[in-house]
C-alpha cells in the first residue's frame, strides 16, 4: 500500500532516507505542434510516434523545472534517464546542466561535468498509431466520432495487452504501463540506496508511475501538468511484481504535479 508524506504540489524536498531510493518524475514542457515531424494540427493528438519539439514556453518551463530540481536535490541525484524524444531530452539535459552548476558552486569548483542522460525507448509517450489509421493528428472529437463515445476513457481503462492494436494501430494504457513499470524497476535497481534519480518523460508515462504509487487505477485522475515534478520514494526490495504480490512495502508519494512558475 502506498503512503503519502505531506502530499502537495508545492512542498519543498526532504532528504531521501538511507533505506529508500527516490525517483523524481518530470513531464516535458509545452509543445509546438506546428514544428512536429510530421506536422500536427491544433488540438490533434500525438504520442511516442511523433517527435514534437517544445514551444518557447515549453523550453522556459523545462528550464524552470531544472532550476527547482538543482536547488532542492543536487546532493542526492545520481542518474538522469529520459525518453529519446526531443521534448523530453531538452528537459533532461537542462537538469544535467543545472545540477552541474549547482554542485560546482557548492564545491567551489569552476566547472562540473553534467550527469550523462541515459535514454530508454520504454519511456516514450503512448503510441497513438499511424496517421490515417490511428489517433495521431485526430482531435478528441474526431476520435469519438470515429471510434465511439468514451473512446479515450476506454483507452485509459483497457486491461488487455495489445487490444488497442486493432482499434488504432497503437497502444492502450495497459501496454504503456507494462513497459514503463518494467523499465522503471530496472533503473530503480541501478540506484544506490539513499540516493535519487530523475526520469524525464511524458504525461501518460508519468501517470503510469505516479498512478501505481498512489494506488489510482484510472490514469485520467492523475493530474500531470507540463514540466511538472512528482517525487516518489521506493523502499529497498521494491518492484512491481513484489508490490502486486504483497511481498514488499509500498512506495511513499511525496509530491505530485508540482508545476514550476515561468
C-alpha positions in Angstrom: 0.0 0.0 0.0 1.3 3.5 -0.9 1.8 6.1 1.8 1.6 9.8 1.3 4.1 12.1 3.0 2.7 15.6 3.3 1.4 15.2 -0.2 1.2 18.5 -2.1 2.0 20.3 -5.4 4.3 22.9 -3.8 6.2 21.2 -0.9 10.0 21.6 -0.8 12.1 18.5 -0.8 13.2 16.4 2.2 16.3 14.2 2.1 15.9 10.7 0.9 16.1 8.1 3.7 19.1 5.8 3.7 16.8 2.8 3.2 14.9 4.3 0.2 15.5 5.1 -3.5 13.9 8.3 -4.8 12.6 8.9 -8.3 12.0 12.5 -9.4 9.5 12.2 -12.3 9.3 15.2 -14.7 7.0 15.7 -17.6 8.3 17.7 -20.6 7.2 21.3 -21.2 4.6 22.6 -23.5 5.0 21.7 -27.2 4.7 23.4 -30.6 2.6 21.1 -32.9 3.4 23.2 -35.9 7.1 22.2 -35.7 6.3 18.5 -35.4 7.6 15.9 -37.9 5.1 15.4 -39.5 3.1 18.5 -38.5 0.1 18.0 -36.2 -3.0 20.3 -36.5 -4.1 22.4 -33.5 -5.8 20.1 -30.9 -4.5 17.0 -32.7 -3.2 14.1 -30.7 0.4 13.0 -30.9 2.5 10.5 -29.0 5.6 8.5 -28.9 5.5 8.0 -32.7 5.8 11.8 -33.5 8.7 13.9 -32.4 7.1 17.2 -31.4 9.6 19.8 -30.1 9.0 22.2 -27.2 7.5 25.6 -27.8 9.3 28.7 -26.5 7.0 28.5 -23.4 7.8 24.8 -23.0 11.6 25.5 -23.0 11.1 28.1 -20.3 9.0 25.6 -18.3 11.7 22.9 -18.6 14.4 25.3 -17.5 12.3 26.4 -14.5 11.8 22.7 -13.5 15.5 22.1 -13.9 16.3 25.0 -11.6 14.0 23.7 -8.9 15.4 20.2 -9.1 19.0 21.5 -8.9 18.2 23.7 -5.9 16.4 21.0 -3.9 18.1 17.7 -5.0 21.6 18.4 -6.2 23.3 16.4 -3.5 21.3 13.3 -3.9 20.8 12.8 -7.7 23.0 10.0 -9.1 21.4 9.4 -12.5 19.1 11.0 -15.2 17.0 8.9 -17.6 14.8 10.1 -20.3 12.6 9.3 -23.3 14.6 9.6 -26.5 12.1 12.2 -27.9 13.3 15.8 -28.3 10.7 17.3 -26.0 11.9 15.1 -23.1 15.7 15.3 -23.9 15.7 19.1 -23.7 14.4 19.0 -20.1 16.7 16.1 -19.1 19.8 17.9 -20.4 18.7 21.1 -18.8 18.5 19.3 -15.5 22.0 17.8 -16.0 23.4 21.3 -16.7 21.6 22.9 -13.7 22.9 20.1 -11.4 26.5 20.6 -12.6 26.3 24.3 -12.0 24.7 23.8 -8.5 27.3 21.2 -7.5 30.2 23.3 -8.8 29.0 26.3 -6.8 28.7 24.2 -3.7 32.1 22.6 -4.0 33.9 25.7 -5.1 34.7 24.3 -8.5 34.8 26.4 -11.6 33.1 23.6 -13.7 31.4 20.3 -13.1 30.6 17.8 -15.9 26.9 17.2 -16.3 25.4 13.8 -15.5 25.0 11.9 -18.7 21.4 11.5 -19.8 20.6 7.8 -20.4 17.8 7.3 -23.0 15.2 4.4 -22.8 12.6 3.7 -25.5 10.3 2.3 -22.8 9.9 5.9 -21.6 8.4 7.1 -24.9 4.9 8.5 -24.9 2.0 6.3 -25.8 1.9 5.2 -29.4 -1.3 6.7 -30.9 -1.0 4.7 -34.1 0.0 5.9 -37.6 -1.7 8.9 -39.3 -4.7 7.8 -41.3 -5.1 4.6 -39.3 -4.6 5.6 -35.7 -5.4 8.6 -33.5 -2.3 10.6 -34.4 -3.4 14.1 -35.8 -7.0 13.5 -34.8 -8.8 15.7 -32.3 -10.7 14.3 -29.3 -14.0 15.0 -31.2 -12.7 13.2 -34.3 -11.6 10.2 -32.3 -15.0 9.8 -30.6 -16.9 10.3 -33.9 -14.8 7.5 -35.4 -14.4 5.1 -32.6 -17.4 5.9 -30.5 -18.3 7.9 -27.3 -15.9 7.2 -24.4 -13.1 6.1 -26.7 -10.5 7.9 -24.6 -11.8 6.5 -21.4 -11.7 3.0 -22.9 -8.1 3.6 -23.8 -7.3 4.7 -20.2 -9.0 1.7 -18.6 -8.0 -1.0 -21.2 -6.8 -4.1 -19.3 -5.9 -6.4 -22.2 -2.4 -6.0 -23.6 -2.4 -5.5 -27.3 -6.1 -4.9 -27.6 -5.8 -1.4 -29.0 -3.7 -2.5 -31.9 -6.9 -3.5 -33.7 -8.6 -0.2 -32.8 -6.0 2.4 -33.7 -2.8 0.6 -34.6 -1.2 1.8 -31.3 -1.3 1.1 -27.6 -3.8 1.0 -24.8 -2.8 2.4 -21.4 -2.1 -1.1 -20.0 0.6 -1.5 -22.8 2.2 1.8 -21.8 2.0 0.9 -18.1 3.6 -2.5 -18.5 6.6 -1.3 -20.5 7.1 1.8 -18.3 7.0 0.0 -15.0 9.3 -2.8 -16.2 11.9 -0.1 -17.2 11.3 1.8 -14.0 12.1 -1.3 -12.0 15.3 -1.7 -13.9 16.6 1.8 -13.4 15.5 1.9 -9.8 17.7 -1.1 -9.0 20.7 0.8 -10.5 20.4 3.5 -7.9 22.3 3.2 -4.6 20.1 3.2 -1.5 19.8 6.7 -0.1 20.1 8.4 -3.5 17.8 9.8 -6.2 17.4 9.6 -10.0 15.4 11.7 -12.4 13.1 10.4 -15.2 12.1 13.0 -17.8 9.3 11.7 -20.0 5.7 12.3 -20.9 2.2 12.7 -19.4 1.0 9.1 -19.8 4.4 7.7 -18.9 4.4 9.7 -15.7 0.8 8.8 -15.0 1.8 5.2 -15.1 4.4 5.6 -12.4 2.6 8.1 -10.2 -0.7 6.2 -10.5 0.9 3.0 -9.4 2.5 4.8 -6.4 -0.8 6.4 -5.5 -2.8 3.2 -5.9 -5.0 5.0 -8.5 -6.1 2.6 -11.3 -7.6 5.4 -13.5 -4.7 7.4 -15.0 -7.1 10.2 -16.0 -7.5 11.0 -12.3 -3.7 11.7 -12.0 -3.0 15.3 -12.9 0.4 15.8 -14.5 0.8 19.3 -15.9 3.5 20.2 -18.4 7.0 20.4 -16.9 5.6 19.3 -13.6 7.6 17.5 -10.9 6.5 14.4 -9.0 8.5 12.6 -6.3 8.2 9.0 -5.1 10.4 7.2 -2.6 10.7 3.4 -3.0 11.8 1.0 -0.2 14.6 -1.5 -0.6 13.3 -4.6 -2.5 10.6 -2.8 -4.3 9.5 -3.9 -7.7 6.1 -4.0 -9.4 5.7 -7.8 -9.2 6.5 -7.8 -5.5 4.1 -4.9 -4.9 1.3 -6.8 -6.6 2.1 -10.0 -4.7 2.2 -8.1 -1.4 5.7 -9.1 -0.7 7.3 -5.6 -0.4 6.3 -2.3 1.2 4.6 0.2 -1.0 6.2 3.5 -2.1 5.9 6.8 -0.4 4.4 9.6 -2.6 6.0 12.9 -1.6 4.9 15.3 -4.4 2.5 15.1 -7.4 2.3 17.5 -10.3 4.3 20.5 -9.0 4.3 22.9 -11.9 7.1 25.4 -12.0 6.4 29.2 -12.3 7.6 30.8 -15.5 
